[in-house]
Amino acid sequence: MKKTYKIDVDCANCAAKMEDAAKNTKGVKDCTVNFMALKMKVDFEEGVDESAVMQEVLANCKKVEDDCEIFL
C-alpha cells in the first residue's frame, strides 16, 4: 500500500537523506521524497502496521536530519 505524507525539510540534500533513511526502514518497500512539493510517498510491505513503520521512519530521518518533520 502506498501513502503520501507532507514533510518539512530545508534543502534538497536533506530530502535525499530522508529518502535513503526511509528506504532503509524495516517495513518500507520503497520511498520517494519530492523536495519541491514537500511530500514523501511511502510504499509499505504487505501486512505491516503503517503507523508503527512511520514512527520508525520519522526516528530514522531525525537521525540524519534532526530538524526535518513528517506530518503523520
C-alpha positions as a Markdown table, in Angstrom:
| # | Residue | x | y | z |
|---|---|---|---|---|
| 1 | Met | 0.0 | 0.0 | 0.0 |
| 2 | Lys | 1.2 | 3.5 | -0.9 |
| 3 | Lys | 0.6 | 6.6 | 1.2 |
| 4 | Thr | 1.7 | 10.2 | 0.8 |
| 5 | Tyr | 2.8 | 12.4 | 3.7 |
| 6 | Lys | 3.5 | 16.1 | 3.9 |
| 7 | Ile | 7.1 | 16.9 | 5.1 |
| 8 | Asp | 9.1 | 19.9 | 6.2 |
| 9 | Val | 12.7 | 19.9 | 5.2 |
| 10 | Asp | 15.2 | 22.7 | 4.4 |
| 11 | Cys | 17.1 | 21.6 | 1.4 |
| 12 | Ala | 17.2 | 19.0 | -1.4 |
| 13 | Asn | 20.2 | 17.3 | 0.0 |
| 14 | Cys | 18.4 | 16.8 | 3.3 |
| 15 | Ala | 15.4 | 15.5 | 1.4 |
| 16 | Ala | 17.7 | 12.9 | -0.2 |
| 17 | Lys | 19.0 | 11.8 | 3.2 |
| 18 | Met | 15.4 | 11.4 | 4.4 |
| 19 | Glu | 14.6 | 9.3 | 1.4 |
| 20 | Asp | 17.5 | 7.0 | 2.0 |
| 21 | Ala | 16.7 | 6.7 | 5.7 |
| 22 | Ala | 13.1 | 5.8 | 4.9 |
| 23 | Lys | 14.1 | 3.2 | 2.3 |
| 24 | Asn | 16.3 | 1.5 | 4.9 |
| 25 | Thr | 13.5 | 1.2 | 7.4 |
| 26 | Lys | 12.0 | -2.2 | 8.0 |
| 27 | Gly | 8.5 | -2.4 | 6.6 |
| 28 | Val | 9.2 | 0.1 | 3.8 |
| 29 | Lys | 9.3 | -1.4 | 0.3 |
| 30 | Asp | 10.1 | 1.9 | -1.4 |
| 31 | Cys | 10.1 | 5.6 | -0.8 |
| 32 | Thr | 10.4 | 8.8 | -2.8 |
| 33 | Val | 10.7 | 12.3 | -1.5 |
| 34 | Asn | 9.8 | 15.3 | -3.6 |
| 35 | Phe | 11.6 | 18.3 | -2.2 |
| 36 | Met | 9.8 | 20.9 | -4.4 |
| 37 | Ala | 6.3 | 19.6 | -3.4 |
| 38 | Leu | 7.4 | 18.8 | 0.2 |
| 39 | Lys | 5.9 | 15.3 | 0.0 |
| 40 | Met | 7.1 | 11.8 | 0.9 |
| 41 | Lys | 5.5 | 8.8 | -0.9 |
| 42 | Val | 5.9 | 5.6 | 1.0 |
| 43 | Asp | 5.2 | 2.1 | -0.4 |
| 44 | Phe | 4.7 | -0.3 | 2.6 |
| 45 | Glu | 5.5 | -4.0 | 2.6 |
| 46 | Glu | 2.4 | -6.3 | 2.8 |
| 47 | Gly | 0.8 | -6.8 | 6.2 |
| 48 | Val | 2.8 | -4.1 | 8.3 |
| 49 | Asp | 1.3 | -1.7 | 10.7 |
| 50 | Glu | 1.8 | 1.6 | 8.7 |
| 51 | Ser | 1.6 | 3.9 | 11.7 |
| 52 | Ala | 4.3 | 1.9 | 13.6 |
| 53 | Val | 6.5 | 1.9 | 10.5 |
| 54 | Met | 6.1 | 5.6 | 10.0 |
| 55 | Gln | 7.2 | 6.2 | 13.6 |
| 56 | Glu | 10.4 | 4.3 | 12.8 |
| 57 | Val | 10.8 | 6.2 | 9.5 |
| 58 | Leu | 10.5 | 9.5 | 11.4 |
| 59 | Ala | 13.0 | 8.4 | 14.0 |
| 60 | Asn | 15.4 | 7.3 | 11.3 |
| 61 | Cys | 15.0 | 10.5 | 9.4 |
| 62 | Lys | 15.7 | 12.5 | 12.6 |
| 63 | Lys | 19.0 | 10.7 | 12.9 |
| 64 | Val | 20.2 | 12.0 | 9.6 |
| 65 | Glu | 18.4 | 15.4 | 9.6 |
| 66 | Asp | 17.3 | 16.4 | 13.1 |
| 67 | Asp | 15.2 | 19.4 | 12.1 |
| 68 | Cys | 13.1 | 17.5 | 9.5 |
| 69 | Glu | 9.4 | 16.8 | 10.1 |
| 70 | Ile | 6.9 | 14.3 | 8.7 |
| 71 | Phe | 3.3 | 15.1 | 9.3 |
| 72 | Leu | 1.7 | 11.8 | 10.2 |
